[in-house]
Amino acid sequence: MHCARRLSRSVPSSPRAPRLLVPASRRPWHQRPFSARHSPAFAPAKSDNKEGTIADVFSSLGGDAFVPLEQRFADLKQALWHDGLIESWRSVLSALEERTAEIVEHGNKVIPQVAYSDIASGVPRNIAEEIKRVGTVVVHDAVRPEEAEGWKRDLEAYIKRNRSLAKGFPADDPQVWELYNSVQQTQARTHPGILGTQKALLGLFHTSSAESPVSVRTPISYYDRLRIRFPGDSVFALGEHIDGGSLERWEDPGFRSCWSEIFAGGPDPHVRHDPYDLTPRLEAKTSLYPSSGQCSVFRMFQGWTALSNTGPGEGTLRVFPDVSLATAYLVLRPFFRPRRGREGRLGFDDWEVDVRTTDFPGSVKGKGQELSDKTHPHLRLSQTMTSVPRVKPGSQVYWHCDVIHSVESEHLGTEDSSVLYIPAAPLTLPNARYLAAQRQRFAAGLPAPDFPGGEGESRFVGRAGVQDTHEGSGEEGRRAVGAERFVVSEGETEGGKTVIEQANKVLGFA
């Protein structure tokens, strides 16, 4: 009943034309009659995910016991192996030595920072090359600090008002909230400066064919959590990891094709590998083991928007600042192990080929890829993981979907470290299907499909509706959440035009 009242208020009458002149199926989704949106075709999407928190996503937070993999994973290693990978391994280890020295010398100066005004019309080539190598960027001034600070105050009031129903991690004093449907999150996801930033960054990717079914000119909203981390906290110590699957990187043929230059063998695989080629990624299955810990949407850049002043040492993000080199090492790592008696040494001659064991270090079914000095020692993570520069409310941080990242193990600052998780995701057909399911769950106040299930915010007072998209973005903001028909922009590729047409059908705008 609560949901019905909210939705009926969100259906405005048009002052320009009588509603009956436009068939319901042709109207924007949020302007359709309540019955049309809640017919079987628009029933709230079901989620098979059990109720939980972010601790279910990562072995390091959840304390999962080690589970050996089956023999078929040793068979997979043998099928992928050829002697050319030995030279690839040698080359990557040498490059890591050099890059480690650079990172240690320059610190977080290697992470580019830009003003929104510098990239709003497209990322200049010199800045683009820097961002593409590091895989991470900080964008300032797309959102006014006063607006971001207002979001935080209102979020705290929303949580307080619904505290008996709100859940998060850790359970006794949450800092990462299982909230997806607040007005403030909706405003931020559809803010014109944030959508503009996403379009600029999505443009760093390319396809090898104009027919590839993806539109990088059409960002969509992926509903994620929020964090309000307290000064002095050491509980939310999220270790080094990569989201979007783990074992899938080797097991799924589509995902594996992203690393074709690495698996080709020979020297400099990290130079030949192109982490910004979209085409092979469109066929990648990143979630072969369904769980509440897997992301089924293709996010080209993960990201967050700051709600507070936060700097190094204050519970912020850390990254390994070389996406292609780290990826080459990660992909090759399962095929090599330390020689007996030389454990702890990192020289090329201290390691040997391993295609007989089922070991895929840091990879667990249904989880993200985790890394550590023990599992991936040549990355020297204790030296190379680099905290992002200081941000202010409204600053955005984005990192490539393959970037190794973590959260500082302790918050040594004096104010909370607060962010809204908002990634940059393009329009693809699978993403459109997810958007349709997400839209339906949003209307019912339920968690987004990828996340832990349960009743979510369905009984919360003051949760968002489509009417709460940012007024400054207009139709573009409503498109991002699946409430308005997508349109073809100037310069769109043939593949982009096709996927826009398909997405409109999926979303009921045919």
Buried (B, 14 or more C-beta within 10 A) or exposed (E): EEBEEBBEEBBEEEEEEEEEEEEBEEBBBBBBEEEBBBEEEBEBBEBEBEBBBBBBBBBBBBEBEEEEBEEEBBEBBEEBBEEBBBBBBBBBBEBBEEBBEEBEEEEBEBBBBBEBEBBBEEBEEEBBEBBBBBBBBBBBBBBEBEBBBBBBEBBBEBBEEBEEBBBBBBEEEBBBBBBBBBBBBBBBBBBBBBBBBBBBBBBBBEBEEEEBBBBBBBBBBBBBBBBBBBBEBEBBBBBBBBBBBBBBBBBBEBBBBBBBBBBBBEBBBBEBBBBBBBBBBBEBBBBBBEBBBBBBBBBBBBBBBBBBBBBBEBBBBBBBBBBBBBBBBBBBBBBBBBEEEEEEEBEBEEBEBBBEEBBBBBBBBBBBBBBBEEBBBBBBBEEBBBBBBBBBBBBBBBBBBBBBBBBBBBBEBEEBBBBBBBBBBBBBBBBBBBBBBBBBBBBBBBBBBBBBBBBBBBEBEEBBBBBBBBEBBEBBBBBBBBBBBBEBEEEBBEBBBBBBEBBBEBBBBE
